[in-house]
């Protein structure tokens, strides 16, 4: 049949379609199948994709999508990865829609649940993988995994290039804790790993630290706008905003009051963090609101700004720690606070923000 829309307009429409639907649309025609394999299209679609929650229990992984319309709803999808066989997998990170997981025998795998694509990582009994990313300074993404190994009882940094699936041992960390000791408030952006840094006792300032995958080194990226010198009185959690910016949440432990800031401009591949400007996004003051524990893996959040207004979306466990434990999604927008139960999750779980992706890793 003749086209009813110009090809360029057709592409602009399709690039905004959720990736889960695009996978099914591959069979519509050859042109669409070819388009959905184009790196330019895939990267643009990933930039437009909406954030979801990934829920990992002891046996299964599910995704939870949130429809932030006038009356918000959620949809739970089983990602069909059975964690009971062959071994229990530990989730170490999510990058470009891929999960990096490790089993009890330190065997590693990266997996794209949308494409059902699994790649097993070369096993080395002396190497423990930690994080997955890529060098964002290069036009072509070269994915790698950074881990550690022991050489003559000395810790060394080990790097695996996914293209060749081979490990190499590089430099010695500047301190034994480098690369291996961080809190759970970790996010990936532009191929690098970022997390909230520690307070400097003399100044009371907080930072974002980063693992730069271009040189496999850790450095301070920028200051945080968070307030207060007493680390024990407030909680700070990092997230990604609009796919190319940061958001940071600070919550008072006693009152549960939440303040959220976002970066004014997008974070580029080569930014050193020196000119990052933070702006206030929203405040949430609701007595009895859940405590957002940044060291608890059952907590994750993201913020959104659409035609319905600024929204704060939180995934967490039941406020009262009863058994069986239940998972909930809280959506706060203006005067609205909606609480939705995630069906099928009645045990301990881990939660992360997840963006589905058509990206393929060779």
N, C-alpha and C positions, 0 to 999 in steps of 0.2 A: 504494500500500500504506500502511496506517496506520503511524504512527511507533511504534517500539519503545522509544525513549528520549525523555525530556523535552527540549524544544528547548534549554534552558539547559545541560543536561548534554552534549548533542550539541556545542554550541559550545565548551565547555570541553575536550572531547576533540580537536576539530578544530584548535583554536588551538595545540595542541602537536604537530601533525603537521608533518613537514618541508615547507618551501615547495615543493620540487620535486614532491612527491606532490599537494599541493593544486592545482597547475596542471592536473594530469591529472584531478582530481576535479571540476573545474568542470562537466563534462558529465554528472555524475550526476543532478542535478536543478536546477531553477530557483532554489530556495531557497539551495542551496550556492553557485551562481554569484553570486547577489546578496550572500551573506554574505562571500565572498572579495573583494568589491569595497568592503566597508565599511571606513572609515578606522580605526575602533576595533578591528575584528578584525585588520586588516593590521598595525597597530602592536603589538598584543599578540603576534601570531605572530612578528613580527620580534624582539621582546624575548625570546621563548622559543627562537629558532633557534640552532643550534649553529654554532660557528666552523668554517670550512674554510680551506684554503689556495688561493690563486689563483696559478697558474703561467703566466708569459708568456714565450714564446720569441720568436725573430725572426719567426715565422710564425703561431703559434696561441696561444690562451688556453684553459687547462683549469682545472677546480676539483678539489681533492682533499679528500674528506670522510673523517673519521677516526671509526671506531666504537670508543669506549673501553670495550669490554666486558672480560670476563675474559681473552680472547685477542684483543688489538686488531688490527683490520684497516683497510685503506684502500680507497676507491673513487675511480677517476679518471674524470671526465666531461669530454668535449670541449665547450666552450661555443660552438662553431660560429661563431667570429668570425675570418675570414681576414685577418690583418694584412698580407698581401702586396699586397692590393688595397684601395683605390687607392694608398695610400702606407703607409709604416711609421708606426705610432702609438706615441707615447711615453705611458706611463701616469703620470699626475700624482697620482692619488689615488682612493680608494674611499670613498663616503659612502652609507649606507643601501642598500647593495647595488648602487649605480650606480658604474660606472667613468667617470672623467673622463680623456679621452685627447686628444692633440694630434699632428698629423702634421708632416712636415718643412716644410710650407708654412704652419704655424701655424694650420691649420684645426682647430677643436675639435668634440668630440662627447661626449655623455654617453650611457651605454648600460647597460641592465639585462639581463644575459644570461639571467636566469630568465624574464622576460616577453618577451624578444626586442624590447624597446622601445628605439629609438634616437632621440635628439633632437640635431639639429645646432645648434651655437651660432653666433650671428651673427658673421660674419667681419669683422675690422677689422685691416688690415695693420699698424697702429701699436700694437696691443695684444697682449700675450702673457699668456694665461691661466695660472694657477698652481694654485689650490686651490678645491674645491667644499665648501659647507656650507650652514647656514641659521641664522636667528636663533632660538635655542632658548627665548627669553623669550616668544615669541608662541605662542598656542594653535595657530594654523595655521602649518605649516612653509612659509616662503618661501625657496626654494632660491636660492642665488646663487653666482657664480664670482668670485673675486678674482684680479686680475692686475696688470699694470703697463703703463705706456706712457710715452713720452717727449714732453714738451711744452716746446718751446724748449730742448732739450737738458737738461731737468730731469725726473727720474723722478717719476711720479705714480701713485697707486693708482687702478686701474680696476675697476669693479664691474658685473657683469651680473646682472640679475634674470631668473631662468629663466622666470617667468610672462610677462614681456613680451619676452624675448629681445633686450634692448637694453642697450648699454654706456653707462656714465656715468663721467666722470673726477672723482675726489673730491680728497682731500687729498694733500699732499706727505709722503712718509715722513720720520720724524724722523732717519733715517740712510739712506744709500744701500743698506745691506744689509737694511733692514727688509722683511719679506715675501718676500725673494728668496734668502736665504742661510741654509739650515738643514740639519741632518744628516738621514739617511734613516730614523731611528727616529721615525716620525710616525704618530699614530693620530687617528681622528675619534671624538668622543663628544659627544652633545647638540648636534650641528651645528657644533661648534668643532674646531679643529685643535690638537693638542698634540704636543710633542716634548721630548726631554731637553735641558736647557740646559747652558751651559758652567760650568766650575768658577770660583768666585771665588778668586783666588790667596791672598787674605789669610785666608780662613776655611776653605778646602777644602770648601765646601758645593756641592751640585749642586741643580738646580731642574728643575721642569717649566715650560716656557713655553707660551703659548697664543696662537693667533690667534682673537680674539673676533669672530665674524661679525656680531654685533649692531651693532658700531661700526667694524668693519674695522681694528682696532688690535691690536698685540702687547703682551702684558704677562706678568709672572711669575705663575704660578698657585700653586705650592706648592714646598716643599723636598722633596728626595728623601732616603731613608734610607741611601743608599749610603755606603760607607766609603772612606777613603784620600784623601790629598791629591795623589798622583801620577796624573794622568789617563792617562798612557801605560802604567800597570801593570794597569789594569782596564778592562773594557768594560761599558757600560750600555745597555740596550735597553728601550724602553717598549712595553706592549701593553695591551689592554682585557681585563678580567676580569669574567665573568658579565654582560657587556653593559652594565653601568652603573658599573663600578669600574675602577681602574687596577692593573696589575701592572708591576713593574720588575725587570729581571734584571741582576745584576752578576756578571761572570766575571773571575777572575784569569787573566791571559794565560799566566803561567808554569806554574801547576798545573792550569789548566782548571776549577778549583772554581767552582761556580755557587751564588749565593744569590738567592732570589726573595722579594720582598715584595709584598703587596697592600694596597689601601686597605680600612680596616675597614668603612666605610659607603659607600653609593652616592654618586656625584657628581651633584648636582642641576643643573638648568638655570641656576640663578642663583647657584651656589656661587662664592665668590671664592678658595677654596683655603686660607683662613686656619685652618680647623679640621680639615684632613685628618690622619687618623691612620693610620700604616702598621703592619702586623703581618707577622711572618715567616711565609711560606707553606711553603717547603721549601728544603733544601740538596741539591746534587748534587755528589758527589766521585767522579769516575771518570777515572782516568788515560787519556789518549789521546782524551778526548771532543772532539768538534768545537769549534773556536773560533768563538764567536758574534760575528762582526764586524758592528758596528752600521752601518758605512759601506758594507757590501757588500749589494747589493740581492737577492742570492740567499738571504738569511737571513730567516726570520720564525718566530715562536713564539707559543703561547698556553698558558695553564694552565687546568685544570679540576678540579672537586671533585665526584665523584659517589659512588654506592654502592660503587664499586670502590676508592675512595681518591683521594688527590691525584695528579694527572698533569701532567707537563710534556711538551709536544709541540713538536718542532722540525722545520722544513723547511730543508734545506741541501744543498749540493753535496757531491761526494765529498771526503773528507779529503785525499787525495792528488790534486793538480791534474793529473790525466791527461786526455788527450783520447781519445775523446769524454767530455765531462763528464757525470756522472750526478747525478740528484736523489734524495734520500733523506728519509724521515720517521723521526725518532727519537722513541720514546715511553718515558718514564721514569716508573716508579711503584714506590715502595718499592725492593725489590731487583731488580726487573725493568727491563731496558733492551732494548727491541725495535727493530730496525732494518729498515725496509721500503723497498724500491726503488720509485720512481715510474716505471712503464713508459712508454716513449714519449718521455722527456726525455733526450736525449743531446747537449745543446749548452748554451751559455750561457743563463741564464734569470733572470727576476726573480720574486720570491716576496712575497706579501702575505697577511695574514689577511683573509678575505672572509666575509661573512654574507649568504646569499641572502635576497632580499626581494621581497614582493608590492607594495611601495610604488610608486605611479605619480607621475611628475613631469610636469605639464602642459607 
